[in-house]
Amino acid sequence: MIAYLKGKVLISRPGFIILDVSGVGYKVIVPPQIGLPDNIVDSQKEYELFIHHHIKEDTSDLYGFEKFEELELFEKLLSVNGVGPKAAMTIISMAPAEKIIDAIISEDSNFFQSAPGVGKKVAIKIILDLKSKISNLKYTGNFGGGVHQDIYDGLGMLGYKKIEIDKIIGKIPKELKSSEEKIRWMLKNLAS
């Protein structure tokens, strides 16, 4: 299994690149946020990609990500029944990993339904299957700190455990904007 590649981009097209690794060209499917303009290649710059090697009876595809955390999220999406690599890549391409994780934790099925090919049933499956698996990724610093990291830090200093916070953090009303308002709301709801 291929898990990592480092090389120079020979060809860049929408949705994939050809990566030259020591004279061998690998076709790697990449999300648009990789940051390579179509048909423009800097042949001197080396790119490092974390790879998901997807093997089926009739295909062997490589999916590449600049960050290991994106690869982990992609593979978690693939673990959901009904989500294939194309749908998972579409979801990864829609937003930064932190926003996708927020959508899972806050149970925002509309976010997933906005991805082409993802219906209501699959969106709900993604949320149900991944909510418990994903909450531990979000706030451990794997994604450079989540949007709620300050809440975890503040409540952690007050003695609350991550598992207690995880149970209700997705229920924070959207109208609360500042960290202070969110922490006050969390304290009221953790006490009850």
N, C-alpha and C positions, 0 to 999 in steps of 0.2 A: 504494500500500500504506500502510495506517495502522500506525505504529510506536509512537506515544505519544499519550496523551490526558490532559488535565487539566481537571477540571470538578467539579461538585457532583452528588452522588447524588440522583436523584429517587425511585427505587424500589430496594429491596433485597429480593431473594428468595433462597431456598437455591439456590446455584449461579450466580446472575447478578445484575447490577445494571443499572440504566438510568442512564447518566452524561450529564448535561447539559453540553455543551461549547458555549458561546456560542449557546444556544438550540436546538441540535441534540441529540437524545437518541440515544445509542449503547447498544445492548444488548451488554454485555460479560460473558462467562463468566469467573468468578473462582474461585480456590480458597477454601476456608473460612477460611484464615489471613489473609485480607484484613482481617478484624476488624470486619465490619459485622453487627450483630445483625439477624436477619430482621425486615422490616417497620419497622425503626426507622432513621430517616435524620436526620442532622444537616445541614440544608439550607444551613448557613453554611460548613461545612468543605469545602475543595477537596481532591480526591484526584488523585494523579498515578499513572498506570498505564503500564507498558511493554506494548505490544500485539503479539500474533502475529495477523496477519490470515490466516485459513485460508480459502482459496478453492478450491472444487471446482465442477464443472459445475452442481450444483443447490443449492449453499449458499455463503454468505459469512459466516463467523463470526469474532468478535473474542474473543480470550482475553487477559485482563489480569493483570498481576503487579506487585506493589509494588516489587520489586527486579529490576534488569536481569539479575542472575545467575540468578534463577528463570526468566526468559524464555529465557536461553541454555540452561539445563538442559532446559526443556520442548522447545525446538527440537531439541536433541540426541536426546531420547527419540523425537521424531517421525521422526528420520532412520533409526530402526531399522525394518526391514521387519516389518510385523505390528503396529506400535504406531500407533494413530490418536490424534487429539486427545483423545477421551474417556478412553482408557487412560492417556495421558500426564498429563492433568489429575488423574486418580485417583491416580497415583503421586506427583505433586507435592503432592497434598493429604494424603498419608500421613505425611509427615515433613519436617523442614527439609532444605534442599538438601544440607547437609553430610552428613546421615545417608544420603541417597540415594546420594551420591557414595561414601561409605564402603562401602555395600552393593555398589556396582559394583566398587570396587577390591578388596574382600575376597571377591568372588565369592559373595555371599550370595543365591543364587537364591530361597531361601525368603521373603526380604523382598519380592521382586517378585511371587512367587506369591500372597502374601497380599492383593494388590490384586485386586478383583473384575474378572473378564474377562482376567486375565493367567495363562496356563498355564505349564507347565514349559518348553516349547520357546521361548516368547516371552521368558521370564525369562532363559534361557540366552543367547538372541540379544542381549538388552539388554546383558548383561555382556560378551559377546564383541565386540560392535560398539563399545561405548563405553569399554571399559577403557583403551585407549590414548588415546582422545580426551579423556577426562575427567580423567585424572591431572594434566594441566597446568592445569586450571581450579582444582583443589582447593587447591593450596598456593601460589598466586601472590598470595593476599590477596583474590581476587575474592569470596570468601565470608566475608570478615572473619577469615581464618585458619581452617584446618581443625583437626580434633581432633589431627592429627599434626604441626601446624606446629612445635612445639617440637623434634620429632625431626629435621625438615628443617633447622631452624636450627642445632641442635647438630652434626649430621653435616656440614652445609655449612661450619661453622667449622673442622672437622677436615679439610676439603679434598675431601669426597665430592661428586660431581656429582648433580644431581637425577635424571638418567636412571638412575644406579646405584641410588639409593634407591628409585625407582619400581618397579624390578624385584622387590624383595622386601618392600616395606612392607606389602603386603596379606597377607603370610604370617605376620605377627606373631601369636604364640599369644594367644588371647583371655584366658587367665588372667593375662597380664602387665598390671598396672594402671598402675604409675607410669611416667613418662617415662624415668626412669633405667633401669628394668628393660628397657624397650623399646629404648633406645639401646644398652645392653650386648648385647642379643640381636642387634640390627642389626649392631653392630661384629663380633661373632663370625661372622655369616653373610655379611657383606660381605668379610671376610678370606678366607673359604673359596671 
